[in-house]
């Protein structure tokens, strides 16, 4: 199957399209076939290792825990 791999942080140019082995689900798991996927601005911030902006985003890396 095809996968986009991010081997290191950087610009979108570091993303690589590769052929990888299809995963085998365990007994209590399912395998879902995806027809399309997209990247958004949040994905690009992660790719560029820009966590300061993400701290203030809902669901960011440093989001306060709800107890």
N, C-alpha and C positions, 0 to 999 in steps of 0.2 A: 504494500500500500504506500501511498505517497504521504510525506509529512514535511512540514516546514520546521527546520531545526534552527535554534538560536545558540550557536556555540560560545558566544561571548557577548558582553554588552557593547552597544555602539549604535550606529545609524541603521536604518532598515536594510542597508547593503550587506550587513553581516548575516542576514537570514538566508538559509540554504534549503532548496527543495531537494529532498532525498527519498529514495525508495527504502522503506524499513519493513521489517517482518511484522505481519499482522499479529496482534496480541491474542492470546487465548484466554477467554474469561474463566474464572474459577466457578465452582458449583453454585455459589450464591451471588454471582455477578452476571451482567448482560453486556453484550457488545452492540454498540449502536453505530449504524452506518450514517456518516455525515456526507451530505452532498455539497455543502458550501460552508465557508467560515469567513469571518472578516476580522480585520484589525481596526481598533479605534484609538483615540488619543491616549487613553489610559494604557493600552498595550504599548504604545510608543514610549510613554514615560518609563515604564518598567524596562523596556529594551534599552533605553538610554541611561538607566540607573539613576533616575532623578527622584529619589524618595522624598525630598523636602516638599515638593508639590503634593505628593500623594498623602502626606500626613493629614492634610486638611480635606481630603476627598472622602465622601462616604465609602466605607469599606476599605480604606487605605491601610497600609502596613502597620501604622502606629495608632490605629483607631482605638479609643478607650473601650475597655470591655464592659458590657452590660451585665450587672449582677442581679 
